[in-house]
Amino acid sequence: MDATITAETDLEQALLADPRLCAGLAWGAPRRGHPEGTVATHVAAILARVPADDPLRADLRFLALVHDSFKHEVRPHERWSPDNDHAIRARRYAERHTSDVRLLTALELHDEPYWVWRNGGAPRDALRPLLGRLADTELFARFVELDAATDGKDLTFLWWFRRELALAGSLPRHAVVRPEDADADVVYVKSFAVEPPCQAEVARAAAEVVAERPPGLSGEGEVLTSDDGLRVLLVWRWRGSRSELLDRDSGFVGAALAAHPVFAEAQAAEARIFQVSARS
């Protein structure tokens, strides 16, 4: 991914001319969750997935440029404090450029859903208190989705996040970006955790979803069940772009939950995208 970022507005030009922000964009080496290395490369990947005609384009770009650009100022061997939190530092920096509370709260809270999922056990309805603190739920959800869909991220979080948003009636709709690299064979596997008495019902609902062929989600679906009764897998084979598949899956999650309430009783256990290995 090319890390070149070109300003589109006077505000972006001012941000990209700031040595402090530029130092943050240049920081980073390949690591878990961020195999791309620098913050700038991660930001460029997010920007590439925002449609040119998106009404939220300017806001999403601002969030992308600022959100991780103060990780280099965090002191990892010290205890957490507001002054030692990259998201709060990002908000404080942004306050120099905007008073828009929508942007400021999104910056401050952008990693909270991931923290809840990773450290809080991801209980049902865990996002509802957080959503109540937001000035613009759609903007926040769109940005968290973009941030969570870049290469190297655990897609289980994105699967859980979208499911919780759908249950709360807050899953955003957005256009699908059609990237140029749209010619790969990928397999998207999403796992539902279920209780054994419910496995058959969840599996039937998943099979109906596959048979219904969700609009815009081409490819071939298959449903698998585990012998122990604890898992139902929805396997989707897709030829095209990984990012396009993830964009389309957002609407798929919302439609599936609306049509099949039983999915609300299943937990989002795991999600992974696999690439088909080259055959010798």
MOTAVEN-V905874 format. One record per residue. N is the residue number from 1. OMEGA is omega in whole degrees, 0 to 359 (none if undefined). Layout:
n=N omega=OMEGA
n=N omega=OMEGA
This chain:
n=1 omega=178
n=2 omega=182
n=3 omega=179
n=4 omega=179
n=5 omega=181
n=6 omega=181
n=7 omega=177
n=8 omega=182
n=9 omega=176
n=10 omega=179
n=11 omega=178
n=12 omega=178
n=13 omega=178
n=14 omega=179
n=15 omega=184
n=16 omega=175
n=17 omega=183
n=18 omega=182
n=19 omega=181
n=20 omega=178
n=21 omega=180
n=22 omega=177
n=23 omega=178
n=24 omega=178
n=25 omega=182
n=26 omega=184
n=27 omega=171
n=28 omega=174
n=29 omega=179
n=30 omega=183
n=31 omega=181
n=32 omega=181
n=33 omega=180
n=34 omega=180
n=35 omega=180
n=36 omega=177
n=37 omega=189
n=38 omega=175
n=39 omega=181
n=40 omega=180
n=41 omega=175
n=42 omega=180
n=43 omega=180
n=44 omega=178
n=45 omega=177
n=46 omega=183
n=47 omega=182
n=48 omega=183
n=49 omega=177
n=50 omega=182
n=51 omega=182
n=52 omega=183
n=53 omega=181
n=54 omega=178
n=55 omega=180
n=56 omega=187
n=57 omega=183
n=58 omega=180
n=59 omega=180
n=60 omega=178
n=61 omega=178
n=62 omega=179
n=63 omega=181
n=64 omega=183
n=65 omega=189
n=66 omega=198
n=67 omega=183
n=68 omega=189
n=69 omega=178
n=70 omega=174
n=71 omega=182
n=72 omega=179
n=73 omega=179
n=74 omega=179
n=75 omega=191
n=76 omega=183
n=77 omega=177
n=78 omega=180
n=79 omega=178
n=80 omega=171
n=81 omega=178
n=82 omega=180
n=83 omega=182
n=84 omega=181
n=85 omega=187
n=86 omega=182
n=87 omega=179
n=88 omega=176
n=89 omega=177
n=90 omega=178
n=91 omega=181
n=92 omega=177
n=93 omega=183
n=94 omega=180
n=95 omega=176
n=96 omega=186
n=97 omega=182
n=98 omega=173
n=99 omega=182
n=100 omega=184
n=101 omega=176
n=102 omega=180
n=103 omega=184
n=104 omega=179
n=105 omega=178
n=106 omega=178
n=107 omega=183
n=108 omega=188
n=109 omega=191
n=110 omega=179
n=111 omega=182
n=112 omega=179
n=113 omega=179
n=114 omega=179
n=115 omega=179
n=116 omega=181
n=117 omega=186
n=118 omega=190
n=119 omega=185
n=120 omega=179
n=121 omega=177
n=122 omega=180
n=123 omega=177
n=124 omega=179
n=125 omega=182
n=126 omega=183
n=127 omega=188
n=128 omega=177
n=129 omega=179
n=130 omega=181
n=131 omega=179
n=132 omega=180
n=133 omega=188
n=134 omega=175
n=135 omega=181
n=136 omega=184
n=137 omega=182
n=138 omega=179
n=139 omega=180
n=140 omega=182
n=141 omega=178
n=142 omega=182
n=143 omega=179
n=144 omega=177
n=145 omega=180
n=146 omega=181
n=147 omega=185
n=148 omega=186
n=149 omega=180
n=150 omega=182
n=151 omega=176
n=152 omega=180
n=153 omega=177
n=154 omega=184
n=155 omega=174
n=156 omega=178
n=157 omega=180
n=158 omega=178
n=159 omega=179
n=160 omega=183
n=161 omega=181
n=162 omega=179
n=163 omega=179
n=164 omega=176
n=165 omega=180
n=166 omega=179
n=167 omega=179
n=168 omega=182
n=169 omega=184
n=170 omega=180
n=171 omega=184
n=172 omega=171
n=173 omega=177
n=174 omega=182
n=175 omega=179
n=176 omega=176
n=177 omega=178
n=178 omega=182
n=179 omega=181
n=180 omega=184
n=181 omega=188
n=182 omega=184
n=183 omega=179
n=184 omega=175
n=185 omega=180
n=186 omega=177
n=187 omega=181
n=188 omega=183
n=189 omega=176
n=190 omega=185
n=191 omega=173
n=192 omega=171
n=193 omega=184
n=194 omega=169
n=195 omega=184
n=196 omega=180
n=197 omega=183
n=198 omega=188
n=199 omega=184
n=200 omega=181
n=201 omega=178
n=202 omega=180
n=203 omega=177
n=204 omega=179
n=205 omega=178
n=206 omega=178
n=207 omega=177
n=208 omega=177
n=209 omega=179
n=210 omega=181
n=211 omega=181
n=212 omega=180
n=213 omega=183
n=214 omega=181
n=215 omega=177
n=216 omega=181
n=217 omega=180
n=218 omega=181
n=219 omega=183
n=220 omega=180
n=221 omega=179
n=222 omega=179
n=223 omega=179
n=224 omega=176
n=225 omega=180
n=226 omega=181
n=227 omega=184
n=228 omega=178
n=229 omega=188
n=230 omega=183
n=231 omega=167
n=232 omega=181
n=233 omega=172
n=234 omega=185
n=235 omega=181
n=236 omega=179
n=237 omega=192
n=238 omega=172
n=239 omega=182
n=240 omega=184
n=241 omega=174
n=242 omega=184
n=243 omega=178
n=244 omega=177
n=245 omega=181
n=246 omega=176
n=247 omega=183
n=248 omega=182
n=249 omega=179
n=250 omega=178
n=251 omega=179
n=252 omega=180
n=253 omega=181
n=254 omega=181
n=255 omega=181
n=256 omega=179
n=257 omega=180
n=258 omega=184
n=259 omega=186
n=260 omega=183
n=261 omega=181
n=262 omega=179
n=263 omega=179
n=264 omega=179
n=265 omega=178
n=266 omega=181
n=267 omega=176
n=268 omega=189
n=269 omega=184
n=270 omega=174
n=271 omega=179
n=272 omega=170
n=273 omega=178
n=274 omega=174
n=275 omega=179
n=276 omega=180
n=277 omega=178
n=278 omega=179
n=279 omega=181
n=280 omega=none
